[in-house]
Amino acid sequence: MFDYKTLIYESAKNVLDGLDPSDVTAADAFCDYCIPCFKFAKILRKSPMIIAADAAKAISIEGIKTEALNGYLNFTVEREGFIAHALSEIGEYKPLEDKTVCLDYSSVNIAKPFHIGHLMTTVIGGSLCNIYRELGAKVVGINHLGDWGTQFGGLISAYRRWGDEARLNERGLDELLELYVRYHSEAENDEVIAAEAREWSKKIESGDPYAVGLFEKFKATTLEQAKKVYKRLNIEFDSYLGESFYVDKVPAVEQRLEKKGLLKMSDGAEIVELSDDMPPALIRRSDGASLYIARDLAAAYYRHENYDFDKCLYVVASHQALHFKQLFKVLELLGEPWEREMIHVS
């Protein structure tokens, strides 16, 4: 692509009789390439300085400056032309044109404000999306929402006790956060409130229309604020499917694990034993609730089946390193070859 040595040799060999490709040497302090003319003095019966000066007048290479200096024929590549050519070559270089890359990043939590940790994963993930697109890949940007857990039952309980629709519409996420903090403060000393929250959590899980309706309103309120940040950062996502979407897909994962003989019981909980230097992966608690890794396994299968990715990147903080080691190890034990293309960008 930038074989200047060969270009210089081909241009100079007819001017300097006996020139060898090895005579074109790499850069020194005065130029990018040079040809010492001392070896030609005996053949041409001229001083090296005259030979170099005559050759400099006779050799013309587009984009390269040629000059003589103390018996050396110096060649300097014009920087602007080199940069323009390099950029045009890079612009046409699409090595991932037939590849699909999934990027899981940002992943905000419902009913919580956008914080610095989310900003880091958003900026890094968004940059990786841009790079992969430039390289020709089809990029699937995924915002894996943190939208599952007993805290949402507590939020519904708090909203019904102390909330107000008009205030929620006016204050948005600030109102949700205030209710969330108050619920945790009150529930510590009031078992009735804690029990009420657990009941609302079960209603969300069972698909109760009222509970699910409030849950979806809380989610929309959170995303409304997050999308303002994304707009300022020029970030767009192809998917906002969060944890709640994968809950009913966990049983299919358990069936795969059972079929491979990997699913074990430990004190009433479902686990997958991994290795001596890694704790077991907890799939389902003894109370029947699925765990984070179970939903991530379901998400991995969903993404592979729906996007047929060539690479799947998780742009998530380093304190989740063990989780992703466990996730990838379970998929390896399940015999999934595409597990090798899943990467934790910590």
LOVEX-800738 format. One line per field, with one value per residue: residue number from 1; y, z, x of N, C-alpha, C in turn; residue in three letters. Coordinates in steps of 0.05 Angstrom, whole numbers, always signed. Atoms other than C-alpha are relative to their C-alpha. Example, Ala and Ser with C-alpha at 12.3 -4.5 7.8 and 13.67 -1.06 7.14 Angstrom:
BEGIN
marro <- (1|2);
n_yy <- (-24|-24);
n_zz <- (+0|-1);
n_xx <- (+18|-16);
ca_yy <- (-90|-21);
ca_zz <- (+156|+143);
ca_xx <- (+246|+273);
c_yy <- (+24|+22);
c_zz <- (+0|+14);
c_xx <- (+18|-15);
miba <- (ALA|SER);
***
This chain:
BEGIN
marro <- (1|2|3|4|5|6|7|8|9|10|11|12|13|14|15|16|17|18|19|20|21|22|23|24|25|26|27|28|29|30|31|32|33|34|35|36|37|38|39|40|41|42|43|44|45|46|47|48|49|50|51|52|53|54|55|56|57|58|59|60|61|62|63|64|65|66|67|68|69|70|71|72|73|74|75|76|77|78|79|80|81|82|83|84|85|86|87|88|89|90|91|92|93|94|95|96|97|98|99|100|101|102|103|104|105|106|107|108|109|110|111|112|113|114|115|116|117|118|119|120|121|122|123|124|125|126|127|128|129|130|131|132|133|134|135|136|137|138|139|140|141|142|143|144|145|146|147|148|149|150|151|152|153|154|155|156|157|158|159|160|161|162|163|164|165|166|167|168|169|170|171|172|173|174|175|176|177|178|179|180|181|182|183|184|185|186|187|188|189|190|191|192|193|194|195|196|197|198|199|200|201|202|203|204|205|206|207|208|209|210|211|212|213|214|215|216|217|218|219|220|221|222|223|224|225|226|227|228|229|230|231|232|233|234|235|236|237|238|239|240|241|242|243|244|245|246|247|248|249|250|251|252|253|254|255|256|257|258|259|260|261|262|263|264|265|266|267|268|269|270|271|272|273|274|275|276|277|278|279|280|281|282|283|284|285|286|287|288|289|290|291|292|293|294|295|296|297|298|299|300|301|302|303|304|305|306|307|308|309|310|311|312|313|314|315|316|317|318|319|320|321|322|323|324|325|326|327|328|329|330|331|332|333|334|335|336|337|338|339|340|341|342|343|344|345|346);
n_yy <- (-24|-23|+12|-22|+9|+11|-22|-15|+17|+1|-26|-8|+20|-7|-24|+9|+27|+18|-3|+24|-7|-3|-26|-19|+5|-12|-28|-11|-26|-20|+9|+25|+21|-11|+18|-9|+1|+5|+24|-5|-18|+14|+8|-24|-18|-26|+0|+7|-24|-7|+21|-4|-24|+6|+19|-14|-15|+19|+18|-15|+19|-15|+3|+4|-21|+12|-20|+11|-11|+12|+26|+16|-7|+1|+0|-7|+2|-23|+9|-4|+20|+26|+1|+1|+27|+19|-2|+10|+29|+9|-4|+22|+26|+10|+28|+14|-6|+21|+8|-13|-4|-9|-16|-4|-21|-20|+17|-16|+13|-13|-16|-12|-20|+6|-9|+0|+27|+3|-17|+13|+22|-12|-13|+20|+16|-16|-2|+26|+2|-16|+13|+24|-8|-10|+24|+14|+20|-6|-3|+0|-13|+10|-11|+22|-14|+12|-5|+24|+3|-6|-29|-13|+4|-21|-26|-1|-4|-28|-18|+1|-11|-28|-12|-15|+1|-27|-6|+17|-11|-25|+3|+22|+17|-11|+10|+29|+4|-7|+21|+24|-4|+0|+28|+15|-10|+8|+29|+11|+2|+6|+25|-1|-12|+20|+21|-12|-2|+27|+7|-14|+12|+25|-8|-7|+25|+15|-15|-16|-24|-25|-1|-2|-27|-18|+7|-10|-30|-6|+5|-22|-24|+2|-2|-27|-16|+11|-6|-28|+3|+14|-19|-18|+15|+11|+29|+12|+29|+16|+17|-7|+24|+3|+25|+10|+13|+27|+17|+23|+16|+14|+29|+12|+2|+22|+25|+5|+8|+27|+19|+4|+10|-20|-12|+14|-12|-5|-12|-8|-19|+12|-11|+14|+1|-10|+10|-3|-27|-16|+9|+10|-20|+4|-4|-6|+2|+20|-9|+2|-23|+3|-19|-18|+15|+15|-18|-7|+24|-2|-23|+9|+18|-16|-17|+16|+10|-22|-17|+17|-18|+10|-8|-12|-14|-11|-22|-1|-6|+22|+16|+22|+19|+28|+7|+7|+24|+22|+1|+12|+27|+16|+4|+18|+27|+8|+8|-20|-10|-29|-11|-11|-27|-18|-14|-20|-24|-10);
n_zz <- (+0|+0|+5|+12|+7|+26|+19|+4|+15|+28|+13|+1|+12|+27|-2|-13|+11|-21|-26|-11|-19|-27|-2|-11|-29|-16|-7|-18|-11|+20|+20|-6|+13|+15|+15|+0|+28|+0|+15|+29|+8|+17|+26|+15|+0|-10|-29|-10|-3|+27|+7|-15|+10|+26|-4|-12|+22|+20|-12|-9|-11|-11|-29|-14|+5|+5|-1|-5|-23|-7|+12|-4|+14|-21|+8|-23|+7|-7|-21|+6|+19|-14|-18|+16|+12|-22|-9|+21|-2|-24|+5|+17|-12|-15|-5|-15|+15|-2|-28|-19|-27|-21|-21|-24|-16|-14|-18|-23|-19|-1|-24|-11|+19|+17|-16|+13|+10|+25|+20|+11|+18|+23|+18|+11|+18|+24|+16|+13|+21|+22|+13|+14|+24|+20|+11|+17|-14|-8|-29|-15|-26|-19|-27|-16|-23|-26|-5|-13|-28|-20|-6|+14|-17|-20|+13|+3|-27|-8|+17|-9|-27|-2|+26|+12|+29|+9|-9|+16|+26|-1|-10|+13|-14|-27|-17|-4|-18|-27|-10|-3|-24|-23|-4|-14|-27|-15|-1|-20|-27|+3|+15|+16|+26|+14|+10|+21|+23|+11|+13|+25|+17|+11|+20|+25|+12|+10|+21|-9|+17|-15|-9|+24|+11|-15|+6|+27|-3|-13|+20|+19|-13|-2|+27|+10|-9|+11|+29|+2|-1|+25|+22|-1|+7|+27|-4|+6|-5|+16|-17|-28|-14|-25|-14|-3|+25|+1|-22|+9|+17|-17|+0|+23|-8|-19|+15|+13|-21|-9|+21|+0|-26|-14|-20|-25|-22|-24|-20|+13|+22|+24|+6|+19|-10|+21|-2|-27|-6|+6|-14|+18|+10|-12|+21|-13|-29|-12|+0|+28|+16|+17|-6|+22|+21|+15|+20|+19|+17|+18|+19|+19|+20|+16|+19|+21|+18|+15|+14|+12|-2|+2|-25|-19|-20|-24|-11|-27|-19|-7|-24|+9|+14|-7|+12|+28|+1|-5|+23|+23|-7|+2|+28|+9|-9|+16|+27|+20|+12|+2|-25|+3|+12|-20|-14|-20|+3|-28);
n_xx <- (+17|-18|-27|-15|-26|+2|+7|-25|-19|+10|-3|-28|-18|-8|-17|-24|-6|-11|+14|+11|+22|-10|-13|+19|+0|+21|-3|-20|+9|+5|+19|+14|-16|-23|-18|-28|-10|-29|-7|+2|-21|-20|+13|+7|-23|+9|+1|+26|+17|+10|+18|+25|+14|+11|+22|+22|+14|+11|+21|+24|+20|+23|+4|-26|-20|-26|-22|-27|-14|-26|-4|+24|+25|+20|+28|+18|+29|+16|+18|+28|+8|+0|+23|+24|+2|+5|+28|+18|-2|+14|+29|+10|-7|+24|-6|+22|+24|+20|+1|+19|-11|+19|-13|+16|-12|+15|+16|+9|+18|+25|+6|-24|-12|-24|-23|-26|-6|+15|-12|-25|+7|+14|-19|-18|+16|+7|-24|-4|+21|-8|-23|+8|+15|-19|-14|+19|+17|+27|-2|+25|-4|+20|+1|+11|+11|+3|+29|+11|-8|+20|+2|+23|+23|-2|+6|+29|+10|-6|+16|+28|+2|-8|-4|+22|-5|-6|-27|-18|-1|-14|-28|-13|-18|-5|+22|-5|-23|+8|+17|-17|-16|+19|+9|-21|-3|+23|+3|-19|+13|+28|+3|+25|-8|-18|+17|+16|-18|-3|+25|+1|-20|+13|+21|-14|-9|+23|+13|+23|+1|-5|-28|-17|+5|-17|-27|-7|-1|-25|-21|+2|-9|-29|-12|+4|-23|-25|-1|-11|-29|-8|+2|-23|-24|+4|+0|+26|+0|+18|+16|+2|+10|-14|+1|+27|+7|-12|+8|+15|-18|-19|+5|-13|-29|-1|+3|-26|-19|+8|-7|-29|-8|-15|+16|-1|+15|-16|+17|+25|-5|-12|-27|-18|-28|-17|-27|-11|-6|+23|+24|+22|+19|+26|+20|+26|-1|+18|+28|+10|-6|-23|-21|-11|-14|+20|+12|-21|-2|+23|-5|-21|+13|+19|-16|-13|+21|+13|-19|-21|-23|-27|-13|+19|-16|+14|-15|+10|-21|-18|+9|+17|-18|+6|+25|-3|-15|+19|+19|-14|-7|+24|+4|-21|+8|+23|-11|+7|-25|+1|-8|-27|+3|+12|-22|+6|-17|+3);
ca_yy <- (+0|+49|+13|+76|+39|+0|+63|+100|+41|+35|+110|+114|+50|+79|+141|+105|+46|-13|+9|-48|-49|-54|+13|+49|+56|+76|+145|+187|+257|+292|+250|+189|+148|+158|+129|+137|+154|+136|+67|+99|+146|+95|+72|+142|+175|+232|+255|+229|+301|+313|+245|+259|+329|+304|+247|+294|+335|+272|+235|+260|+221|+249|+262|+255|+311|+293|+331|+320|+330|+314|+255|+228|+227|+243|+229|+260|+240|+299|+294|+323|+277|+217|+233|+244|+178|+141|+167|+150|+79|+72|+100|+44|-10|-49|-114|-129|-116|-184|-186|-171|-142|-137|-84|-86|-20|+37|-9|+42|+21|+37|+90|+112|+172|+168|+169|+172|+96|+96|+154|+115|+53|+97|+136|+76|+33|+88|+97|+23|+24|+80|+43|-22|+14|+49|-20|-42|-85|-87|-61|-77|-28|-58|-22|-81|-46|-62|-70|-132|-144|-137|-63|-49|-79|-31|+27|+10|+5|+73|+105|+80|+104|+171|+184|+225|+219|+294|+301|+243|+274|+340|+317|+253|+214|+260|+238|+164|+170|+205|+151|+96|+126|+136|+64|+36|+80|+62|-13|-23|-13|-33|-106|-90|-44|-97|-151|-105|-94|-169|-177|-124|-157|-223|-185|-157|-226|-256|-202|-165|-109|-54|-72|-81|-15|+23|-13|+7|+80|+80|+52|+104|+160|+135|+128|+197|+228|+179|+193|+267|+247|+200|+255|+302|+247|+229|+157|+113|+41|-13|-50|-31|-103|-109|-163|-168|-190|-252|-278|-324|-350|-376|-444|-458|-445|-493|-547|-539|-545|-606|-640|-631|-655|-589|-567|-586|-574|-543|-527|-521|-474|-490|-482|-499|-521|-487|-499|-500|-427|-402|-404|-440|-401|-392|-401|-400|-387|-435|-390|-400|-333|-333|-298|-246|-297|-339|-279|-262|-334|-326|-259|-291|-345|-294|-249|-306|-334|-266|-229|-287|-244|-255|-218|-197|-144|-126|-57|-63|-41|-84|-104|-149|-189|-252|-251|-251|-304|-348|-330|-348|-411|-437|-426|-462|-522|-521|-531|-465|-448|-376|-366|-351|-288|-259|-207|-167|-97|-78);
ca_zz <- (+0|+18|-12|-23|-25|-86|-119|-109|-135|-198|-211|-199|-231|-301|-277|-233|-272|-225|-172|-127|-86|-23|-40|-21|+54|+109|+139|+171|+202|+135|+97|+95|+46|+13|-37|-22|-89|-71|-104|-172|-172|-202|-255|-276|-263|-226|-155|-112|-101|-177|-187|-132|-159|-231|-207|-165|-228|-269|-219|-209|-165|-150|-76|-60|-55|-85|-68|-65|-2|+6|-41|-19|-59|-8|-15|+31|+28|+26|+90|+66|+7|+50|+101|+48|+14|+81|+102|+34|+41|+112|+91|+40|+88|+113|+141|+182|+126|+134|+211|+266|+332|+393|+444|+513|+547|+590|+621|+667|+728|+730|+781|+793|+764|+710|+747|+731|+724|+671|+636|+630|+600|+555|+527|+518|+489|+442|+418|+404|+365|+322|+309|+291|+244|+209|+199|+163|+217|+230|+302|+350|+409|+470|+533|+580|+631|+705|+710|+754|+829|+893|+897|+846|+892|+945|+896|+881|+955|+967|+908|+933|+1004|+991|+917|+871|+795|+784|+825|+787|+721|+743|+779|+742|+765|+825|+853|+842|+876|+936|+942|+935|+991|+1037|+1026|+1047|+1108|+1130|+1113|+1160|+1220|+1191|+1171|+1144|+1090|+1074|+1067|+1024|+978|+970|+952|+898|+871|+863|+827|+777|+765|+756|+706|+747|+700|+753|+780|+711|+689|+745|+733|+659|+679|+725|+669|+619|+669|+679|+604|+590|+631|+606|+533|+545|+564|+504|+457|+482|+472|+403|+427|+400|+419|+377|+437|+507|+527|+601|+653|+659|+586|+600|+663|+626|+584|+643|+644|+574|+601|+659|+610|+571|+636|+658|+591|+598|+670|+696|+740|+813|+877|+938|+1000|+956|+906|+834|+818|+765|+791|+752|+773|+835|+828|+814|+858|+830|+788|+826|+776|+822|+896|+944|+944|+868|+845|+785|+792|+750|+715|+695|+660|+628|+601|+572|+541|+510|+476|+453|+422|+387|+360|+338|+316|+298|+325|+308|+371|+433|+478|+549|+568|+643|+704|+727|+793|+751|+725|+765|+740|+668|+680|+708|+651|+598|+635|+639|+564|+552|+594|+553|+491|+457|+407|+402|+475|+452|+417|+481|+515|+579|+564|+637);
ca_xx <- (+0|+56|+117|+158|+224|+202|+173|+239|+280|+237|+243|+318|+345|+346|+383|+434|+463|+477|+428|+406|+340|+382|+416|+351|+358|+310|+303|+357|+356|+349|+297|+251|+293|+361|+409|+484|+518|+590|+588|+572|+632|+680|+630|+609|+677|+644|+643|+586|+561|+554|+521|+470|+456|+446|+402|+359|+343|+328|+283|+212|+163|+94|+85|+160|+211|+279|+344|+419|+461|+535|+535|+468|+404|+349|+275|+222|+149|+102|+62|-4|-7|+11|-43|-96|-79|-77|-145|-176|-149|-175|-243|-250|-225|-286|-258|-321|-371|-405|-401|-451|-428|-474|-454|-486|-473|-500|-554|-587|-627|-701|-723|-651|-614|-561|-494|-419|-413|-467|-433|-367|-399|-443|-384|-338|-394|-417|-345|-338|-404|-377|-311|-344|-392|-334|-302|-365|-398|-472|-476|-532|-531|-566|-586|-597|-642|-638|-713|-723|-723|-762|-746|-801|-852|-827|-832|-905|-919|-887|-924|-991|-977|-943|-942|-986|-994|-993|-929|-897|-915|-886|-822|-808|-748|-736|-804|-788|-721|-752|-805|-752|-709|-770|-793|-726|-723|-794|-790|-730|-776|-843|-854|-923|-892|-838|-891|-934|-874|-863|-936|-931|-868|-906|-962|-912|-884|-953|-973|-1024|-1048|-1047|-979|-948|-980|-946|-881|-882|-897|-837|-794|-819|-805|-733|-719|-747|-691|-637|-655|-640|-570|-564|-587|-532|-481|-508|-521|-577|-596|-628|-656|-680|-697|-679|-677|-753|-757|-715|-749|-797|-738|-699|-735|-708|-637|-651|-673|-607|-568|-607|-597|-522|-523|-498|-555|-545|-584|-551|-593|-654|-621|-601|-527|-476|-408|-353|-281|-236|-218|-288|-350|-412|-461|-527|-584|-645|-653|-687|-749|-756|-730|-683|-616|-579|-535|-595|-626|-559|-554|-624|-604|-541|-583|-635|-581|-546|-611|-639|-577|-530|-473|-400|-379|-417|-385|-407|-383|-392|-351|-292|-326|-370|-310|-327|-398|-376|-324|-379|-427|-376|-355|-427|-435|-369|-394|-458|-414|-432|-375|-398|-380|-308|-334|-364|-320|-325|-298|-285);
c_yy <- (+25|-10|+21|-9|-11|+22|+16|-16|+0|+26|+7|-20|+7|+24|-9|-29|-17|+3|-26|+8|+6|+27|+22|-6|+16|+28|+7|+27|+19|-8|-25|-24|+14|-21|+12|-3|-6|-23|+5|+18|-13|-7|+24|+20|+29|-1|-7|+24|+7|-21|+4|+24|-5|-18|+14|+15|-20|-16|+18|-21|+17|-6|-4|+22|-13|+22|-14|+14|-16|-29|-20|+10|-4|+2|+5|-1|+25|-8|+3|-20|-28|-4|-3|-28|-21|+0|-11|-31|-11|+2|-22|-27|-9|-30|-16|+3|-21|-10|+15|+1|+10|+14|+5|+21|+20|-13|+15|-16|+17|+13|+11|+19|-10|+10|-4|-27|-5|+17|-13|-22|+10|+11|-21|-18|+14|+3|-26|-5|+15|-13|-24|+7|+9|-23|-17|-19|+11|+0|+0|+11|-8|+13|-20|+12|-16|+4|-25|-1|+9|+30|+14|-5|+21|+27|+3|+5|+29|+19|+0|+14|+31|+15|+13|+2|+28|+8|-16|+11|+26|-3|-23|-17|+9|-10|-30|-5|+6|-21|-25|+2|-2|-29|-15|+8|-10|-31|-13|-4|-7|-25|+0|+12|-20|-22|+9|+1|-27|-9|+13|-12|-26|+7|+8|-25|-16|+14|+15|+26|+26|+3|+4|+28|+21|-4|+12|+31|+9|-3|+22|+26|+0|+4|+28|+18|-11|+7|+29|+0|-12|+19|+19|-14|-12|-31|-10|-30|-13|-16|+11|-24|-4|-27|-12|-16|-29|-19|-25|-18|-16|-30|-15|-4|-24|-27|-7|-10|-28|-21|-7|-11|+20|+13|-16|+14|+3|+17|+13|+19|-15|+13|-16|+2|+7|-12|+6|+29|+20|-10|-9|+23|-7|+8|+8|-4|-21|+9|+1|+23|-5|+22|+14|-17|-17|+17|+8|-24|+0|+22|-8|-17|+16|+16|-17|-10|+22|+17|-15|+15|-16|+8|+14|+12|+10|+22|+6|+3|-25|-16|-22|-22|-29|-9|-8|-24|-25|-3|-14|-30|-19|-6|-19|-29|-10|-7|+20|+12|+30|+14|+14|+28|+19|+12|+20|+23|+15|+29);
c_zz <- (+0|-3|-14|-9|-29|-21|-6|-17|-30|-15|-4|-15|-28|+0|+11|-9|+22|+27|+8|+19|+28|+4|+10|+29|+14|+9|+17|+9|-21|-19|+9|-11|-14|-15|+1|-29|-3|-17|-30|-10|-19|-27|-17|-3|+7|+30|+9|+2|-27|-8|+14|-11|-27|+3|+12|-21|-18|+11|+10|+8|+13|+30|+16|-9|-3|+1|+6|+24|+6|-10|+5|-16|+20|-11|+25|-10|+9|+19|-7|-19|+12|+17|-16|-12|+22|+9|-21|+0|+24|-4|-16|+13|+18|+6|+14|-14|+3|+29|+15|+28|+19|+22|+22|+17|+11|+21|+26|+17|+2|+28|+14|-20|-15|+15|-15|-11|-26|-22|-12|-19|-25|-20|-14|-19|-25|-19|-15|-22|-25|-15|-16|-25|-22|-13|-16|+14|+3|+31|+12|+28|+19|+27|+18|+27|+25|+9|+13|+29|+19|+6|-15|+14|+22|-11|-4|+27|+9|-16|+9|+27|-1|-26|-11|-30|-11|+7|-16|-28|-1|+7|-12|+18|+29|+20|+5|+19|+29|+12|+6|+26|+25|+6|+16|+29|+18|+4|+20|+27|-2|-18|-18|-28|-16|-12|-24|-26|-13|-15|-28|-20|-13|-21|-26|-14|-12|-22|+7|-15|+14|+7|-24|-13|+14|-5|-27|+1|+13|-20|-21|+11|+2|-28|-12|+7|-13|-29|-5|+0|-26|-24|+0|-8|-28|+1|-6|+5|-19|+17|+29|+16|+26|+13|+0|-25|+0|+22|-9|-19|+16|+1|-24|+5|+19|-14|-14|+21|+10|-20|-1|+27|+17|+23|+26|+21|+24|+20|-12|-23|-24|-6|-23|+11|-23|+1|+29|+7|-5|+15|-19|-8|+12|-20|+12|+30|+10|+1|-28|-18|-17|+7|-25|-22|-17|-22|-21|-20|-20|-21|-21|-22|-18|-20|-21|-20|-18|-16|-14|+1|-5|+24|+17|+23|+23|+12|+28|+19|+8|+24|-7|-14|+7|-13|-29|-4|+4|-23|-23|+5|-3|-29|-12|+8|-16|-29|-22|-12|-1|+26|-2|-11|+19|+17|+20|-4|+27|+3);
c_xx <- (+17|+29|+17|+28|+0|-5|+25|+20|-8|+5|+29|+18|+9|+19|+28|+6|+13|-14|-13|-23|+10|+14|-19|-3|-22|+8|+25|-10|-9|-24|-14|+15|+24|+15|+28|+12|+30|+8|+0|+23|+20|-11|-4|+23|-7|+0|-28|-19|-12|-21|-27|-15|-13|-24|-25|-16|-15|-23|-23|-21|-22|-3|+26|+19|+27|+21|+27|+13|+25|+3|-23|-24|-23|-29|-18|-29|-15|-22|-30|-11|-2|-25|-26|-4|-6|-29|-19|+1|-15|-30|-12|+4|-23|+4|-22|-27|-22|-3|-21|+12|-22|+16|-20|+13|-20|-18|-8|-20|-26|-4|+25|+12|+24|+25|+26|+7|-14|+12|+25|-7|-14|+20|+18|-16|-8|+23|+5|-21|+9|+24|-8|-17|+18|+15|-20|-19|-29|+0|-28|+6|-22|+3|-15|-10|+0|-28|-14|+10|-22|-3|-23|-26|-1|-7|-30|-13|+3|-17|-29|-4|+4|+1|-25|+7|+8|+29|+20|+3|+16|+30|+15|+17|+7|-21|+4|+22|-7|-17|+16|+15|-18|-9|+21|+3|-23|-1|+19|-13|-30|-4|-24|+7|+18|-17|-17|+17|+4|-24|-2|+21|-11|-21|+13|+8|-23|-15|-25|-1|+6|+29|+19|-3|+17|+30|+9|+1|+26|+23|+0|+11|+31|+13|-3|+24|+26|+3|+9|+30|+11|-1|+24|+26|-1|+1|-28|+3|-20|-19|+1|-11|+17|-4|-28|-9|+8|-9|-14|+16|+20|-6|+13|+30|+3|-2|+27|+20|-6|+8|+30|+10|+15|-15|+0|-17|+18|-17|-25|+3|+12|+27|+13|+28|+18|+28|+10|+5|-23|-24|-22|-18|-28|-21|-27|+2|-19|-29|-12|+7|+25|+20|+10|+13|-18|-12|+21|+5|-23|+4|+21|-12|-18|+16|+13|-21|-13|+19|+22|+27|+26|+17|-21|+17|-18|+17|-11|+24|+16|-9|-19|+16|-6|-26|+3|+17|-18|-19|+13|+7|-25|-6|+20|-8|-24|+8|-7|+26|+1|+8|+27|-1|-14|+22|-11|+20|-3|+10);
miba <- (MET|PHE|ASP|TYR|LYS|THR|LEU|ILE|TYR|GLU|SER|ALA|LYS|ASN|VAL|LEU|ASP|GLY|LEU|ASP|PRO|SER|ASP|VAL|THR|ALA|ALA|ASP|ALA|PHE|CYS|ASP|TYR|CYS|ILE|PRO|CYS|PHE|LYS|PHE|ALA|LYS|ILE|LEU|ARG|LYS|SER|PRO|MET|ILE|ILE|ALA|ALA|ASP|ALA|ALA|LYS|ALA|ILE|SER|ILE|GLU|GLY|ILE|LYS|THR|GLU|ALA|LEU|ASN|GLY|TYR|LEU|ASN|PHE|THR|VAL|GLU|ARG|GLU|GLY|PHE|ILE|ALA|HIS|ALA|LEU|SER|GLU|ILE|GLY|GLU|TYR|LYS|PRO|LEU|GLU|ASP|LYS|THR|VAL|CYS|LEU|ASP|TYR|SER|SER|VAL|ASN|ILE|ALA|LYS|PRO|PHE|HIS|ILE|GLY|HIS|LEU|MET|THR|THR|VAL|ILE|GLY|GLY|SER|LEU|CYS|ASN|ILE|TYR|ARG|GLU|LEU|GLY|ALA|LYS|VAL|VAL|GLY|ILE|ASN|HIS|LEU|GLY|ASP|TRP|GLY|THR|GLN|PHE|GLY|GLY|LEU|ILE|SER|ALA|TYR|ARG|ARG|TRP|GLY|ASP|GLU|ALA|ARG|LEU|ASN|GLU|ARG|GLY|LEU|ASP|GLU|LEU|LEU|GLU|LEU|TYR|VAL|ARG|TYR|HIS|SER|GLU|ALA|GLU|ASN|ASP|GLU|VAL|ILE|ALA|ALA|GLU|ALA|ARG|GLU|TRP|SER|LYS|LYS|ILE|GLU|SER|GLY|ASP|PRO|TYR|ALA|VAL|GLY|LEU|PHE|GLU|LYS|PHE|LYS|ALA|THR|THR|LEU|GLU|GLN|ALA|LYS|LYS|VAL|TYR|LYS|ARG|LEU|ASN|ILE|GLU|PHE|ASP|SER|TYR|LEU|GLY|GLU|SER|PHE|TYR|VAL|ASP|LYS|VAL|PRO|ALA|VAL|GLU|GLN|ARG|LEU|GLU|LYS|LYS|GLY|LEU|LEU|LYS|MET|SER|ASP|GLY|ALA|GLU|ILE|VAL|GLU|LEU|SER|ASP|ASP|MET|PRO|PRO|ALA|LEU|ILE|ARG|ARG|SER|ASP|GLY|ALA|SER|LEU|TYR|ILE|ALA|ARG|ASP|LEU|ALA|ALA|ALA|TYR|TYR|ARG|HIS|GLU|ASN|TYR|ASP|PHE|ASP|LYS|CYS|LEU|TYR|VAL|VAL|ALA|SER|HIS|GLN|ALA|LEU|HIS|PHE|LYS|GLN|LEU|PHE|LYS|VAL|LEU|GLU|LEU|LEU|GLY|GLU|PRO|TRP|GLU|ARG|GLU|MET|ILE|HIS|VAL|SER);
***
